[in-house]
């Protein structure tokens, strides 16, 4: 039986980074911090933890104070029953930045983390210096048109897990102690550079999501999509500079951001799947650093 990876030991593999906890919005969040300079908040997505950024953290820490936050429901952060609307999760991040003493921050998110980052920029624009979206737009009404079945003869991979994770109670009953099955499938099918995700990486994520509580909490990110879509109807064009970096999700990201981010830069990563932080870490870090220059 695999023992749960020791988070302190994982953090120690990265020079000059520390593992910390703060209680905000009635929720304790775990984050990993290191580097010096302007604050840059990084938020991972499903089915990952702060470790998703471990390849880019040392590169970015040469230019920024890097703060990788495990949002509510993820990793070593609290997993409450409620509060997974992206607007409320953005409030978690806002209260954390205030507690850390920052009046303005730049924020970056991947996957579900991109939902939270975008909601942060929409709800706290005066506190957002720059926004970076990685491969995933915020939920909107177009999600209701996602296919129930894959289109015949079309290689498009329909995101079945979005629907599966909407179901309450069943996923944790089926997957407790076996999340490696789902995690292996996602990395096998959504990654082009297969060697970029190691068995060690998969073991970290599988362990983090194996419990009923962790599965229930991560599914809650998806179960609030209807409210997130409703909240998106009030979104207005962003005033800050926005960078969108995408692999397989580039076209969706471009389509979503073009109308709501007038100061937009876009970068497409060739031969890259959804998990761009694992597949193209040097390129992602380079684009972020150039964006600030």
C-alpha beads as a LAMMPS data file, in Angstrom:
LAMMPS data file: protein, C-alpha beads

293 atoms
292 bonds

1 atom types
1 bond types

-500.0 500.0 xlo xhi
-500.0 500.0 ylo yhi
-500.0 500.0 zlo zhi

Masses

1 110.0

Atoms # bond

1 1 1 0.000 0.000 0.000
2 1 1 1.347 3.448 -0.949
3 1 1 1.804 5.800 1.940
4 1 1 0.516 9.335 1.481
5 1 1 3.350 11.522 0.160
6 1 1 4.678 13.756 2.928
7 1 1 3.823 17.288 1.854
8 1 1 6.776 18.784 3.707
9 1 1 9.149 16.404 1.928
10 1 1 7.577 17.317 -1.415
11 1 1 8.022 21.014 -0.692
12 1 1 11.637 20.409 0.318
13 1 1 12.370 19.127 -3.192
14 1 1 12.003 22.742 -4.340
15 1 1 14.699 25.108 -3.085
16 1 1 13.539 27.974 -0.874
17 1 1 9.825 27.097 -0.921
18 1 1 7.738 26.700 2.239
19 1 1 4.452 24.976 3.015
20 1 1 1.970 27.203 4.873
21 1 1 -1.644 27.337 6.047
22 1 1 -4.079 30.215 6.551
23 1 1 -7.703 30.304 7.638
24 1 1 -9.806 32.595 5.449
25 1 1 -13.538 32.786 4.707
26 1 1 -14.056 30.106 7.415
27 1 1 -11.805 27.709 5.481
28 1 1 -8.164 26.703 6.018
29 1 1 -6.157 26.842 2.795
30 1 1 -2.803 25.220 2.168
31 1 1 -0.299 27.062 -0.006
32 1 1 3.350 26.798 -0.997
33 1 1 5.332 30.030 -1.194
34 1 1 8.785 31.037 -2.410
35 1 1 10.731 33.612 -4.413
36 1 1 10.813 37.389 -4.282
37 1 1 9.161 40.212 -6.171
38 1 1 5.591 40.921 -7.212
39 1 1 3.070 38.411 -5.801
40 1 1 1.911 35.821 -8.343
41 1 1 -0.896 33.503 -7.216
42 1 1 -1.020 30.131 -9.004
43 1 1 -4.080 27.871 -8.698
44 1 1 -4.083 24.219 -9.884
45 1 1 -7.030 22.279 -11.298
46 1 1 -8.573 18.800 -11.399
47 1 1 -7.244 16.203 -10.692
48 1 1 -4.059 17.785 -9.364
49 1 1 -2.639 19.587 -6.325
50 1 1 -0.034 22.320 -5.858
51 1 1 2.448 19.794 -7.314
52 1 1 1.015 20.596 -10.777
53 1 1 3.198 23.727 -10.778
54 1 1 6.380 22.138 -9.435
55 1 1 8.201 22.358 -12.781
56 1 1 7.515 26.077 -13.275
57 1 1 7.792 27.260 -9.669
58 1 1 11.624 27.529 -9.562
59 1 1 11.638 29.346 -12.925
60 1 1 8.997 31.852 -11.850
61 1 1 10.512 32.325 -8.380
62 1 1 13.467 34.086 -10.014
63 1 1 11.063 36.917 -10.904
64 1 1 8.090 36.762 -8.518
65 1 1 6.951 35.848 -5.055
66 1 1 5.214 32.641 -6.123
67 1 1 2.224 31.452 -4.083
68 1 1 0.636 28.180 -5.200
69 1 1 -2.739 27.811 -3.488
70 1 1 -4.647 24.583 -3.039
71 1 1 -8.196 25.893 -3.318
72 1 1 -10.931 24.650 -0.995
73 1 1 -11.485 20.948 -1.563
74 1 1 -7.966 20.275 -2.850
75 1 1 -4.969 18.553 -1.283
76 1 1 -4.342 19.685 2.264
77 1 1 -6.879 22.515 2.208
78 1 1 -10.210 22.128 4.011
79 1 1 -13.022 20.240 2.303
80 1 1 -16.221 21.818 3.616
81 1 1 -19.665 20.715 2.471
82 1 1 -20.507 24.017 0.772
83 1 1 -18.941 27.079 -0.804
84 1 1 -17.631 25.746 -4.119
85 1 1 -19.168 28.437 -6.303
86 1 1 -16.222 30.029 -8.106
87 1 1 -17.266 33.452 -6.840
88 1 1 -16.936 32.237 -3.247
89 1 1 -13.675 30.420 -3.985
90 1 1 -12.380 33.698 -5.428
91 1 1 -13.310 35.258 -2.098
92 1 1 -11.113 32.637 -0.399
93 1 1 -8.188 33.805 -2.507
94 1 1 -8.984 37.481 -1.942
95 1 1 -9.026 37.060 1.834
96 1 1 -5.765 35.099 1.660
97 1 1 -4.034 37.870 -0.298
98 1 1 -5.273 40.465 2.206
99 1 1 -4.019 38.309 5.080
100 1 1 -0.624 38.095 3.376
101 1 1 -0.559 41.895 3.168
102 1 1 -1.015 42.341 -0.586
103 1 1 -3.200 45.105 -1.983
104 1 1 -2.737 43.917 -5.579
105 1 1 -1.736 40.552 -7.012
106 1 1 -1.407 38.838 -10.354
107 1 1 -3.278 35.568 -10.613
108 1 1 -2.953 32.476 -12.798
109 1 1 -5.082 29.351 -12.946
110 1 1 -5.306 26.064 -14.820
111 1 1 -8.500 24.046 -15.343
112 1 1 -10.828 24.596 -12.326
113 1 1 -8.146 26.922 -10.996
114 1 1 -8.627 29.061 -14.118
115 1 1 -12.322 29.358 -13.244
116 1 1 -11.367 30.714 -9.832
117 1 1 -8.688 33.041 -11.225
118 1 1 -11.102 34.513 -13.765
119 1 1 -13.799 34.962 -11.119
120 1 1 -11.220 36.718 -8.930
121 1 1 -10.400 39.167 -11.731
122 1 1 -14.100 39.826 -12.368
123 1 1 -15.040 40.294 -8.714
124 1 1 -11.868 42.041 -7.490
125 1 1 -10.580 43.963 -10.520
126 1 1 -9.049 46.706 -8.390
127 1 1 -6.929 44.065 -6.649
128 1 1 -5.908 42.273 -9.866
129 1 1 -2.748 43.446 -11.606
130 1 1 -2.711 40.792 -14.353
131 1 1 -4.667 37.618 -15.166
132 1 1 -3.267 34.441 -16.745
133 1 1 -5.576 31.671 -17.968
134 1 1 -4.126 28.236 -18.727
135 1 1 -6.030 26.124 -21.276
136 1 1 -9.481 26.585 -19.699
137 1 1 -12.145 29.319 -19.835
138 1 1 -14.658 30.096 -17.090
139 1 1 -17.944 28.132 -17.304
140 1 1 -20.597 29.729 -19.498
141 1 1 -23.910 28.728 -21.072
142 1 1 -22.178 26.937 -23.962
143 1 1 -21.439 24.088 -21.540
144 1 1 -25.095 23.090 -21.754
145 1 1 -24.435 22.135 -25.388
146 1 1 -21.688 19.617 -24.648
147 1 1 -22.480 16.279 -26.320
148 1 1 -23.902 13.361 -24.391
149 1 1 -22.155 10.984 -26.802
150 1 1 -18.932 11.320 -28.785
151 1 1 -19.591 12.300 -32.397
152 1 1 -19.227 9.375 -34.803
153 1 1 -16.034 9.595 -36.829
154 1 1 -14.881 12.674 -34.932
155 1 1 -11.743 12.373 -32.761
156 1 1 -13.178 14.988 -30.391
157 1 1 -12.903 13.652 -26.844
158 1 1 -16.136 14.547 -25.093
159 1 1 -15.579 15.439 -21.404
160 1 1 -17.695 12.705 -19.802
161 1 1 -16.231 13.395 -16.340
162 1 1 -17.987 16.780 -16.250
163 1 1 -21.301 14.906 -16.171
164 1 1 -20.076 12.077 -13.925
165 1 1 -18.793 14.537 -11.327
166 1 1 -22.212 16.208 -11.245
167 1 1 -23.694 13.102 -9.608
168 1 1 -23.832 13.325 -5.833
169 1 1 -22.662 10.463 -3.572
170 1 1 -22.164 7.849 -6.310
171 1 1 -18.615 8.804 -7.430
172 1 1 -17.150 8.563 -3.939
173 1 1 -18.877 5.208 -3.380
174 1 1 -17.436 3.854 -6.629
175 1 1 -13.982 5.433 -6.530
176 1 1 -12.873 5.551 -2.880
177 1 1 -9.356 4.098 -2.824
178 1 1 -9.400 3.713 -6.621
179 1 1 -9.054 7.257 -7.954
180 1 1 -5.900 6.124 -9.734
181 1 1 -8.189 4.555 -12.375
182 1 1 -9.682 7.936 -13.294
183 1 1 -6.418 9.822 -12.911
184 1 1 -4.529 7.356 -15.108
185 1 1 -7.256 7.621 -17.749
186 1 1 -7.230 11.435 -17.763
187 1 1 -3.459 11.671 -18.087
188 1 1 -3.370 8.907 -20.685
189 1 1 -5.966 10.631 -22.876
190 1 1 -5.492 14.370 -22.268
191 1 1 -1.683 14.485 -22.539
192 1 1 0.252 14.341 -25.800
193 1 1 3.722 14.114 -24.242
194 1 1 3.051 10.982 -22.189
195 1 1 6.459 10.968 -20.472
196 1 1 5.758 14.397 -18.961
197 1 1 3.556 12.825 -16.248
198 1 1 5.549 10.307 -14.215
199 1 1 4.224 7.427 -12.086
200 1 1 5.376 9.458 -9.063
201 1 1 3.235 12.418 -10.170
202 1 1 0.222 10.158 -10.606
203 1 1 0.750 8.633 -7.172
204 1 1 0.714 12.081 -5.558
205 1 1 -2.568 12.981 -7.224
206 1 1 -4.192 9.592 -6.692
207 1 1 -3.403 9.683 -2.987
208 1 1 -4.715 13.240 -2.653
209 1 1 -8.088 12.303 -4.206
210 1 1 -8.564 8.779 -2.844
211 1 1 -10.797 9.498 0.156
212 1 1 -14.563 9.930 0.073
213 1 1 -14.176 13.449 1.413
214 1 1 -11.692 14.421 -1.297
215 1 1 -13.826 12.947 -4.102
216 1 1 -16.959 14.633 -2.751
217 1 1 -15.182 17.993 -2.467
218 1 1 -13.578 17.898 -5.914
219 1 1 -16.897 16.901 -7.469
220 1 1 -18.433 19.944 -5.796
221 1 1 -16.300 22.149 -8.070
222 1 1 -18.341 20.718 -10.960
223 1 1 -21.700 20.638 -9.198
224 1 1 -21.677 24.439 -8.867
225 1 1 -21.316 24.965 -12.646
226 1 1 -24.992 26.010 -13.046
227 1 1 -24.491 28.801 -10.497
228 1 1 -21.109 29.697 -12.015
229 1 1 -22.800 30.007 -15.424
230 1 1 -25.496 32.201 -13.909
231 1 1 -22.841 34.384 -12.273
232 1 1 -21.018 34.679 -15.607
233 1 1 -23.988 36.569 -17.071
234 1 1 -22.937 39.593 -15.003
235 1 1 -19.328 39.585 -16.260
236 1 1 -18.058 42.764 -17.919
237 1 1 -14.927 43.370 -20.021
238 1 1 -11.793 43.162 -17.886
239 1 1 -9.616 46.228 -17.579
240 1 1 -6.327 44.501 -16.720
241 1 1 -3.961 42.778 -19.155
242 1 1 -4.858 39.119 -19.736
243 1 1 -2.722 36.268 -21.050
244 1 1 -4.241 33.055 -22.356
245 1 1 -1.955 30.042 -22.906
246 1 1 -3.489 26.914 -24.370
247 1 1 -2.692 23.488 -25.687
248 1 1 -5.678 21.356 -26.683
249 1 1 -7.992 23.933 -25.081
250 1 1 -6.603 26.930 -26.982
251 1 1 -9.582 27.456 -29.304
252 1 1 -12.119 27.426 -26.462
253 1 1 -9.912 29.748 -24.426
254 1 1 -9.580 32.170 -27.348
255 1 1 -13.297 32.132 -28.057
256 1 1 -14.157 32.846 -24.419
257 1 1 -11.592 35.547 -23.686
258 1 1 -11.757 37.593 -26.888
259 1 1 -15.006 39.372 -26.022
260 1 1 -14.287 39.928 -22.325
261 1 1 -10.573 40.784 -22.303
262 1 1 -9.782 43.790 -24.521
263 1 1 -6.120 43.778 -23.377
264 1 1 -5.565 40.160 -24.389
265 1 1 -2.501 38.234 -25.443
266 1 1 -2.810 34.635 -26.643
267 1 1 -0.237 31.870 -26.998
268 1 1 -0.884 28.461 -28.527
269 1 1 1.377 25.577 -27.512
270 1 1 1.877 23.149 -30.379
271 1 1 1.820 19.379 -29.888
272 1 1 0.463 19.798 -26.375
273 1 1 -2.562 18.444 -24.566
274 1 1 -4.539 19.861 -21.647
275 1 1 -1.929 19.540 -18.886
276 1 1 0.364 22.232 -20.256
277 1 1 2.255 22.757 -16.988
278 1 1 3.549 19.202 -17.183
279 1 1 4.060 19.022 -20.941
280 1 1 5.534 22.467 -21.702
281 1 1 6.730 23.960 -18.387
282 1 1 9.657 25.985 -19.777
283 1 1 7.463 27.460 -22.502
284 1 1 4.673 28.333 -20.068
285 1 1 7.114 29.983 -17.641
286 1 1 8.776 31.898 -20.494
287 1 1 5.440 33.266 -21.746
288 1 1 4.427 34.361 -18.238
289 1 1 7.738 36.153 -17.667
290 1 1 7.534 37.868 -21.085
291 1 1 3.961 38.915 -20.328
292 1 1 5.149 40.885 -17.315
293 1 1 8.031 42.474 -19.191

Bonds

1 1 1 2
2 1 2 3
3 1 3 4
4 1 4 5
5 1 5 6
6 1 6 7
7 1 7 8
8 1 8 9
9 1 9 10
10 1 10 11
11 1 11 12
12 1 12 13
13 1 13 14
14 1 14 15
15 1 15 16
16 1 16 17
17 1 17 18
18 1 18 19
19 1 19 20
20 1 20 21
21 1 21 22
22 1 22 23
23 1 23 24
24 1 24 25
25 1 25 26
26 1 26 27
27 1 27 28
28 1 28 29
29 1 29 30
30 1 30 31
31 1 31 32
32 1 32 33
33 1 33 34
34 1 34 35
35 1 35 36
36 1 36 37
37 1 37 38
38 1 38 39
39 1 39 40
40 1 40 41
41 1 41 42
42 1 42 43
43 1 43 44
44 1 44 45
45 1 45 46
46 1 46 47
47 1 47 48
48 1 48 49
49 1 49 50
50 1 50 51
51 1 51 52
52 1 52 53
53 1 53 54
54 1 54 55
55 1 55 56
56 1 56 57
57 1 57 58
58 1 58 59
59 1 59 60
60 1 60 61
61 1 61 62
62 1 62 63
63 1 63 64
64 1 64 65
65 1 65 66
66 1 66 67
67 1 67 68
68 1 68 69
69 1 69 70
70 1 70 71
71 1 71 72
72 1 72 73
73 1 73 74
74 1 74 75
75 1 75 76
76 1 76 77
77 1 77 78
78 1 78 79
79 1 79 80
80 1 80 81
81 1 81 82
82 1 82 83
83 1 83 84
84 1 84 85
85 1 85 86
86 1 86 87
87 1 87 88
88 1 88 89
89 1 89 90
90 1 90 91
91 1 91 92
92 1 92 93
93 1 93 94
94 1 94 95
95 1 95 96
96 1 96 97
97 1 97 98
98 1 98 99
99 1 99 100
100 1 100 101
101 1 101 102
102 1 102 103
103 1 103 104
104 1 104 105
105 1 105 106
106 1 106 107
107 1 107 108
108 1 108 109
109 1 109 110
110 1 110 111
111 1 111 112
112 1 112 113
113 1 113 114
114 1 114 115
115 1 115 116
116 1 116 117
117 1 117 118
118 1 118 119
119 1 119 120
120 1 120 121
121 1 121 122
122 1 122 123
123 1 123 124
124 1 124 125
125 1 125 126
126 1 126 127
127 1 127 128
128 1 128 129
129 1 129 130
130 1 130 131
131 1 131 132
132 1 132 133
133 1 133 134
134 1 134 135
135 1 135 136
136 1 136 137
137 1 137 138
138 1 138 139
139 1 139 140
140 1 140 141
141 1 141 142
142 1 142 143
143 1 143 144
144 1 144 145
145 1 145 146
146 1 146 147
147 1 147 148
148 1 148 149
149 1 149 150
150 1 150 151
151 1 151 152
152 1 152 153
153 1 153 154
154 1 154 155
155 1 155 156
156 1 156 157
157 1 157 158
158 1 158 159
159 1 159 160
160 1 160 161
161 1 161 162
162 1 162 163
163 1 163 164
164 1 164 165
165 1 165 166
166 1 166 167
167 1 167 168
168 1 168 169
169 1 169 170
170 1 170 171
171 1 171 172
172 1 172 173
173 1 173 174
174 1 174 175
175 1 175 176
176 1 176 177
177 1 177 178
178 1 178 179
179 1 179 180
180 1 180 181
181 1 181 182
182 1 182 183
183 1 183 184
184 1 184 185
185 1 185 186
186 1 186 187
187 1 187 188
188 1 188 189
189 1 189 190
190 1 190 191
191 1 191 192
192 1 192 193
193 1 193 194
194 1 194 195
195 1 195 196
196 1 196 197
197 1 197 198
198 1 198 199
199 1 199 200
200 1 200 201
201 1 201 202
202 1 202 203
203 1 203 204
204 1 204 205
205 1 205 206
206 1 206 207
207 1 207 208
208 1 208 209
209 1 209 210
210 1 210 211
211 1 211 212
212 1 212 213
213 1 213 214
214 1 214 215
215 1 215 216
216 1 216 217
217 1 217 218
218 1 218 219
219 1 219 220
220 1 220 221
221 1 221 222
222 1 222 223
223 1 223 224
224 1 224 225
225 1 225 226
226 1 226 227
227 1 227 228
228 1 228 229
229 1 229 230
230 1 230 231
231 1 231 232
232 1 232 233
233 1 233 234
234 1 234 235
235 1 235 236
236 1 236 237
237 1 237 238
238 1 238 239
239 1 239 240
240 1 240 241
241 1 241 242
242 1 242 243
243 1 243 244
244 1 244 245
245 1 245 246
246 1 246 247
247 1 247 248
248 1 248 249
249 1 249 250
250 1 250 251
251 1 251 252
252 1 252 253
253 1 253 254
254 1 254 255
255 1 255 256
256 1 256 257
257 1 257 258
258 1 258 259
259 1 259 260
260 1 260 261
261 1 261 262
262 1 262 263
263 1 263 264
264 1 264 265
265 1 265 266
266 1 266 267
267 1 267 268
268 1 268 269
269 1 269 270
270 1 270 271
271 1 271 272
272 1 272 273
273 1 273 274
274 1 274 275
275 1 275 276
276 1 276 277
277 1 277 278
278 1 278 279
279 1 279 280
280 1 280 281
281 1 281 282
282 1 282 283
283 1 283 284
284 1 284 285
285 1 285 286
286 1 286 287
287 1 287 288
288 1 288 289
289 1 289 290
290 1 290 291
291 1 291 292
292 1 292 293
